[in-house]
Amino acid sequence: MANKKISELNQITGSQVDDANDELAIVDASALETKAITRRELFSSVPSMSLSGGTIDGVTIGGTTPADITADTAILAAIAETKAVTAVDVFVYDTSKDSDGGAWRKRTQGTSWYNETLNTATRGSRREFPAVAVIVAEAAKVTIYDGDAPDLPMWMVFTLNTNVSALIREGTITCVSALNGIISFGGNSGTAGIMSAHFIADFARKVRNAAQAGPNTTTLFGPLVGRNASTYSVGTNASLEIVNTTVNDVAMTVLPDAPIDAATGLPVPTIAVATNGNGTYSTSIITDSGAVYDIASDSTGTAVSVAFDGVSLSVVRSDGTVYVWDNAGGITADGASPDATYSASSTPALLGTVSRVAA
């Protein structure tokens, strides 16, 4: 399939776009055969996946080696081939994996972004959030592509604005993840931290570190229609703080018994943020209760990758050490000890250096 662009598949238009049972003709170049599969089958093989590292069909994806790719290479090749951009991270957000199966997309008609002007440089032609969104993080912007359409048109763009009151102010975007109507992305500067766009509740938030950003570590922003404005923030407070404002990776999950957010009607996600650390810890967990706990020693390296697998959490350090917590919901204090630590000298020992883990 790497030799067949998504845009070259049978065209689907009109009311058929949202029909998960539409058949697509898929060309398997290696076997020289054609197969017909449904849209649901196509995207069931790429549930909320993350991509980092290597080059696909001449398109550079941040990282160093193709071995870092943690998703179905053939489908990602088609995506990358269709959108020739230099990305630092790509996340295929399948909203059917959300707690309500993506039903939240049908109740956002009153939001600012739903009603903003269409067909602009930062907004596509469709109002409704895509059932499958291909989110591409580049150094200075985050673009959401409409994965429901065969040609993957741009749906929405978040851009860099250097004003102090902007959401993406400076530095380089490094990572992206999404769940339950929230897209989170991190950056590598003192003003970046972990940024999140809340599509159901229609606001944005930025969480940073006090030593780097001052005492008011949490910045709240207005309706998402103003996401690229220079004067976007509406207030600051000290309710949340992560261990370092330079963010290298982000992961999201919904743990069992997570509380329901009154503003969205969905369970609150838990967010893991891998950072450059503070000399003691390298990773922050923004829990579903709103508390933030710092974990994972950074004594010999920063945190470069985080991943959830059900209730478990894995953190990879820059020296290749891997920490595993069997139950992320059991992390209730700073410095919570991992249930397992793997390295070249552990038993069992890791063979080679790990740079990334995937759920």
BAKOL-956573 format. One line per field, with one value per residue (C-alpha): residue number from 1; residue in three letters; x, y, z. Coordinates in Angstrom, 2 decimals. Example, Ala and Ser with C-alpha at 12.3 -4.5 7.8 and 13.67 -1.06 7.14 Angstrom:
<pts>
mipa 1	2
mimar ALA	SER
xx 12.30	13.67
yy -4.50	-1.06
zz 7.80	7.14
</pts>
This chain:
<pts>
mipa 1	2	3	4	5	6	7	8	9	10	11	12	13	14	15	16	17	18	19	20	21	22	23	24	25	26	27	28	29	30	31	32	33	34	35	36	37	38	39	40	41	42	43	44	45	46	47	48	49	50	51	52	53	54	55	56	57	58	59	60	61	62	63	64	65	66	67	68	69	70	71	72	73	74	75	76	77	78	79	80	81	82	83	84	85	86	87	88	89	90	91	92	93	94	95	96	97	98	99	100	101	102	103	104	105	106	107	108	109	110	111	112	113	114	115	116	117	118	119	120	121	122	123	124	125	126	127	128	129	130	131	132	133	134	135	136	137	138	139	140	141	142	143	144	145	146	147	148	149	150	151	152	153	154	155	156	157	158	159	160	161	162	163	164	165	166	167	168	169	170	171	172	173	174	175	176	177	178	179	180	181	182	183	184	185	186	187	188	189	190	191	192	193	194	195	196	197	198	199	200	201	202	203	204	205	206	207	208	209	210	211	212	213	214	215	216	217	218	219	220	221	222	223	224	225	226	227	228	229	230	231	232	233	234	235	236	237	238	239	240	241	242	243	244	245	246	247	248	249	250	251	252	253	254	255	256	257	258	259	260	261	262	263	264	265	266	267	268	269	270	271	272	273	274	275	276	277	278	279	280	281	282	283	284	285	286	287	288	289	290	291	292	293	294	295	296	297	298	299	300	301	302	303	304	305	306	307	308	309	310	311	312	313	314	315	316	317	318	319	320	321	322	323	324	325	326	327	328	329	330	331	332	333	334	335	336	337	338	339	340	341	342	343	344	345	346	347	348	349	350	351	352	353	354	355	356	357	358	359
mimar MET	ALA	ASN	LYS	LYS	ILE	SER	GLU	LEU	ASN	GLN	ILE	THR	GLY	SER	GLN	VAL	ASP	ASP	ALA	ASN	ASP	GLU	LEU	ALA	ILE	VAL	ASP	ALA	SER	ALA	LEU	GLU	THR	LYS	ALA	ILE	THR	ARG	ARG	GLU	LEU	PHE	SER	SER	VAL	PRO	SER	MET	SER	LEU	SER	GLY	GLY	THR	ILE	ASP	GLY	VAL	THR	ILE	GLY	GLY	THR	THR	PRO	ALA	ASP	ILE	THR	ALA	ASP	THR	ALA	ILE	LEU	ALA	ALA	ILE	ALA	GLU	THR	LYS	ALA	VAL	THR	ALA	VAL	ASP	VAL	PHE	VAL	TYR	ASP	THR	SER	LYS	ASP	SER	ASP	GLY	GLY	ALA	TRP	ARG	LYS	ARG	THR	GLN	GLY	THR	SER	TRP	TYR	ASN	GLU	THR	LEU	ASN	THR	ALA	THR	ARG	GLY	SER	ARG	ARG	GLU	PHE	PRO	ALA	VAL	ALA	VAL	ILE	VAL	ALA	GLU	ALA	ALA	LYS	VAL	THR	ILE	TYR	ASP	GLY	ASP	ALA	PRO	ASP	LEU	PRO	MET	TRP	MET	VAL	PHE	THR	LEU	ASN	THR	ASN	VAL	SER	ALA	LEU	ILE	ARG	GLU	GLY	THR	ILE	THR	CYS	VAL	SER	ALA	LEU	ASN	GLY	ILE	ILE	SER	PHE	GLY	GLY	ASN	SER	GLY	THR	ALA	GLY	ILE	MET	SER	ALA	HIS	PHE	ILE	ALA	ASP	PHE	ALA	ARG	LYS	VAL	ARG	ASN	ALA	ALA	GLN	ALA	GLY	PRO	ASN	THR	THR	THR	LEU	PHE	GLY	PRO	LEU	VAL	GLY	ARG	ASN	ALA	SER	THR	TYR	SER	VAL	GLY	THR	ASN	ALA	SER	LEU	GLU	ILE	VAL	ASN	THR	THR	VAL	ASN	ASP	VAL	ALA	MET	THR	VAL	LEU	PRO	ASP	ALA	PRO	ILE	ASP	ALA	ALA	THR	GLY	LEU	PRO	VAL	PRO	THR	ILE	ALA	VAL	ALA	THR	ASN	GLY	ASN	GLY	THR	TYR	SER	THR	SER	ILE	ILE	THR	ASP	SER	GLY	ALA	VAL	TYR	ASP	ILE	ALA	SER	ASP	SER	THR	GLY	THR	ALA	VAL	SER	VAL	ALA	PHE	ASP	GLY	VAL	SER	LEU	SER	VAL	VAL	ARG	SER	ASP	GLY	THR	VAL	TYR	VAL	TRP	ASP	ASN	ALA	GLY	GLY	ILE	THR	ALA	ASP	GLY	ALA	SER	PRO	ASP	ALA	THR	TYR	SER	ALA	SER	SER	THR	PRO	ALA	LEU	LEU	GLY	THR	VAL	SER	ARG	VAL	ALA	ALA
xx 0.00	3.02	2.82	-0.83	-1.91	-5.13	-6.17	-5.90	-8.36	-11.97	-13.43	-16.13	-18.21	-21.34	-23.22	-20.95	-18.01	-19.12	-20.24	-17.85	-18.96	-17.94	-15.55	-12.15	-10.01	-6.58	-3.66	-1.10	1.96	4.06	1.49	0.24	-3.34	-6.28	-8.38	-11.59	-11.87	-14.20	-13.25	-13.86	-11.48	-8.87	-8.78	-9.26	-5.65	-4.45	-6.15	-4.80	-1.26	1.89	4.73	8.26	11.47	12.70	11.69	8.64	8.55	10.89	8.90	10.94	9.34	11.24	13.73	16.53	15.56	12.60	12.69	11.17	7.90	5.22	2.33	1.33	3.99	1.95	-0.94	1.37	3.25	0.04	-0.71	2.78	2.84	-0.46	0.64	4.24	5.23	8.19	6.63	8.01	5.10	1.98	-1.02	-3.97	-6.91	-9.75	-12.63	-14.44	-11.88	-13.15	-15.24	-18.49	-17.40	-16.99	-20.61	-19.34	-18.69	-22.44	-23.05	-20.59	-22.78	-22.73	-18.94	-16.94	-14.81	-17.86	-19.25	-16.06	-15.51	-14.68	-12.30	-9.48	-5.76	-6.35	-9.80	-11.06	-14.46	-16.10	-17.57	-17.85	-14.78	-13.59	-14.35	-10.70	-8.32	-4.74	-2.91	0.47	2.80	5.42	7.97	5.78	2.24	-0.19	-2.47	-5.54	-6.36	-9.77	-9.21	-12.83	-12.12	-9.95	-7.78	-7.13	-7.98	-6.86	-9.51	-7.90	-4.50	-2.88	-0.06	2.87	2.38	5.24	3.01	3.17	-0.57	-0.52	-1.06	1.94	4.38	7.89	10.16	9.42	6.44	7.70	4.76	1.00	-1.71	-5.52	-8.39	-11.99	-12.13	-8.85	-5.70	-2.49	0.82	4.13	7.03	10.69	10.97	10.54	7.16	5.82	5.02	2.04	-0.74	-4.22	-7.21	-10.55	-13.01	-16.14	-15.69	-14.24	-11.13	-7.36	-4.89	-1.13	0.72	4.34	6.96	7.24	11.04	10.83	7.50	6.86	4.42	1.31	2.07	-1.36	-2.65	-6.24	-7.31	-10.66	-12.81	-10.87	-11.92	-9.17	-6.49	-4.03	-4.63	-1.85	-4.06	-5.64	-5.08	-7.88	-6.17	-3.44	-3.23	-1.01	-3.39	-1.14	2.63	4.79	8.37	9.93	8.52	10.56	8.30	9.57	6.53	2.91	0.47	-3.17	-5.48	-8.73	-8.26	-11.00	-13.31	-12.10	-14.42	-16.87	-16.09	-19.27	-18.34	-17.99	-19.96	-16.91	-14.36	-11.35	-8.14	-4.88	-1.95	1.71	4.29	7.94	10.25	13.88	13.47	14.50	17.48	15.26	12.31	11.74	8.03	4.79	1.42	-1.58	-4.14	-7.87	-8.38	-6.39	-3.38	0.06	2.77	6.42	8.03	10.89	14.43	16.38	19.72	21.35	18.97	15.85	12.50	12.15	9.05	5.89	3.15	0.06	-1.02	-4.37	-3.69	0.09	2.56	6.03	8.67	11.87	14.88	17.45	20.04	17.72	16.38	12.71	10.46	7.12	4.24	1.68	-1.14	-0.89	-3.92	-1.84	0.57	-0.53	2.68	5.87	8.59	6.26	8.51	8.12	7.10	9.90	13.06	14.78	18.24	21.31	22.33	18.91	17.58	16.26	18.56	17.63	19.46	20.46	19.20	15.48	14.40	10.64	7.88	4.38	1.12
yy 0.00	2.29	2.77	3.78	7.14	7.40	10.06	7.48	5.07	4.93	8.38	8.70	11.83	13.36	11.46	8.45	10.15	9.24	5.72	3.38	0.50	2.09	-0.18	1.07	-0.66	-1.29	-2.22	-4.55	-3.80	-6.59	-9.29	-7.67	-8.04	-5.80	-6.14	-4.40	-3.39	-1.02	2.33	0.85	-2.03	0.35	2.56	-0.26	-1.15	2.32	3.07	6.27	5.60	7.67	8.01	9.14	8.73	8.02	8.84	7.50	7.78	10.76	12.58	13.22	12.30	13.61	11.12	9.06	5.57	3.87	1.37	4.07	3.90	2.47	2.00	0.27	1.50	0.98	3.16	5.83	5.81	6.64	9.42	10.90	10.58	12.43	15.30	16.21	17.95	17.71	16.48	16.05	13.81	12.33	11.01	9.27	10.06	7.59	9.07	5.70	4.80	7.62	6.80	7.56	6.13	9.63	10.67	13.97	15.12	15.40	17.83	20.64	22.88	25.64	25.92	28.79	26.61	24.90	28.28	30.02	31.14	28.21	27.96	30.05	29.41	27.88	26.32	23.88	23.50	21.15	22.18	18.82	17.32	14.35	10.82	10.08	13.02	12.84	15.29	16.43	18.38	20.48	22.72	25.83	24.54	21.70	20.73	18.53	16.74	15.23	11.48	10.87	12.28	10.32	13.33	14.25	17.96	20.38	20.71	23.09	24.65	25.89	28.32	29.98	33.53	35.20	37.41	36.69	35.98	33.41	29.66	28.52	31.31	30.13	27.13	23.93	21.62	18.16	15.79	15.32	13.00	13.06	11.44	12.24	15.46	16.84	17.30	17.73	18.88	19.80	22.09	22.50	26.09	27.83	29.18	25.96	23.25	21.03	22.70	21.24	22.11	21.06	20.77	19.91	22.55	24.97	26.33	25.79	25.38	25.56	24.02	24.91	24.93	27.71	27.97	28.63	30.38	32.16	31.36	31.28	27.99	27.37	29.61	29.40	30.53	31.52	29.79	27.85	30.22	32.53	29.82	31.71	35.20	37.24	38.15	34.79	34.10	34.90	34.24	32.45	30.56	28.08	25.12	22.84	22.59	20.09	19.21	20.96	23.22	21.49	18.62	15.69	13.41	13.12	10.24	10.09	7.40	7.02	4.94	2.79	4.79	8.12	10.95	12.42	15.95	17.98	20.22	17.38	14.43	12.20	10.63	12.83	11.57	11.04	12.70	11.64	14.28	13.38	16.36	17.37	16.98	19.02	17.07	14.67	13.63	13.64	12.94	14.50	12.75	15.06	12.82	12.67	14.23	17.31	16.50	16.43	13.99	13.95	10.55	8.73	9.57	11.77	11.12	9.99	11.15	13.05	11.42	10.97	8.77	7.92	5.41	3.91	0.31	0.03	0.98	0.57	3.38	3.19	5.92	5.77	7.79	9.20	6.67	3.81	2.97	1.94	2.41	0.60	1.26	-1.55	0.75	4.41	5.06	3.98	6.90	9.19	10.93	12.44	9.86	6.86	3.86	1.94	-1.71	-2.61	-1.02	-2.31	-1.42	-3.04	-4.21	-5.30	-8.86	-9.46	-7.09	-4.94	-5.76	-2.46	1.02	1.76	5.17	4.80	2.53	2.15	0.92
zz 0.00	0.32	-3.43	-3.37	-2.03	-0.05	-2.55	-5.35	-3.77	-4.91	-4.31	-1.66	-1.61	-0.13	2.54	2.04	3.71	7.22	6.30	8.06	5.85	2.54	0.67	-0.45	-3.05	-1.53	-3.77	-2.19	-4.29	-2.79	-3.58	-6.78	-5.73	-4.93	-1.80	-0.79	2.84	4.67	6.15	9.61	8.88	7.53	10.60	13.11	12.31	13.38	16.72	18.29	17.18	17.42	14.96	15.67	13.77	10.28	6.74	4.94	1.16	1.33	4.02	7.16	10.47	13.52	14.95	13.54	12.47	10.81	13.69	15.87	13.93	16.21	13.79	10.60	8.19	5.04	6.17	7.57	4.28	2.46	4.93	4.72	0.94	0.68	2.92	2.07	5.29	7.62	10.85	14.34	15.37	13.80	15.72	14.07	16.34	15.88	17.89	17.94	20.64	22.88	25.94	24.09	20.75	19.31	19.90	21.34	17.76	17.21	20.11	19.48	17.31	19.91	20.12	18.69	16.43	14.92	13.92	12.82	9.24	6.96	4.01	5.46	5.85	9.29	8.87	6.27	4.66	7.17	10.52	12.30	13.96	11.86	13.00	12.22	12.54	11.32	13.57	12.25	14.55	12.80	14.46	14.49	14.00	14.53	11.64	11.91	8.67	7.95	7.80	6.79	3.32	0.88	0.03	3.71	3.49	6.17	8.86	11.39	12.10	15.32	14.47	16.24	17.53	19.42	21.59	25.32	25.41	22.58	22.96	20.87	21.67	20.77	20.51	18.64	18.93	19.87	20.36	20.12	21.47	21.69	23.57	24.53	22.54	23.90	21.81	23.82	22.37	23.95	23.09	23.93	25.15	28.49	27.39	25.87	28.42	27.70	25.72	25.26	23.10	24.61	21.75	23.75	26.47	23.88	25.56	25.67	28.52	28.97	31.94	32.69	35.47	38.06	37.90	34.17	33.73	37.03	39.86	37.68	35.98	34.45	31.67	30.48	27.05	25.60	22.99	20.35	17.58	18.90	19.06	16.82	18.20	19.79	22.77	23.51	27.22	29.67	32.99	34.94	38.22	40.02	39.97	37.90	37.45	35.58	36.48	33.47	30.76	28.03	26.95	24.88	24.71	25.87	26.29	27.38	28.75	30.65	33.78	35.35	37.64	36.20	37.27	34.77	33.63	34.16	31.22	28.71	30.09	29.48	31.84	32.56	30.88	32.74	30.97	31.17	30.22	29.53	30.16	30.58	34.33	37.36	38.65	40.60	38.46	34.71	34.19	35.39	35.66	35.43	37.09	36.48	39.92	38.92	41.10	39.47	40.57	39.45	38.93	37.14	38.21	35.85	37.55	34.31	31.64	30.68	29.83	26.07	25.74	27.68	26.86	28.46	27.93	29.62	33.22	33.05	32.32	30.76	30.74	28.68	29.77	27.36	28.56	27.54	31.00	30.98	34.02	34.29	36.69	36.56	37.67	36.77	38.96	41.94	41.49	44.31	45.38	43.95	43.54	43.37	42.78	39.51	39.63	37.24	35.87	32.74	31.45	29.93	33.42	34.75	34.99	32.44	30.58	27.61	24.41	22.88	23.70	23.89	22.60	22.55	23.80	22.40	23.87
</pts>
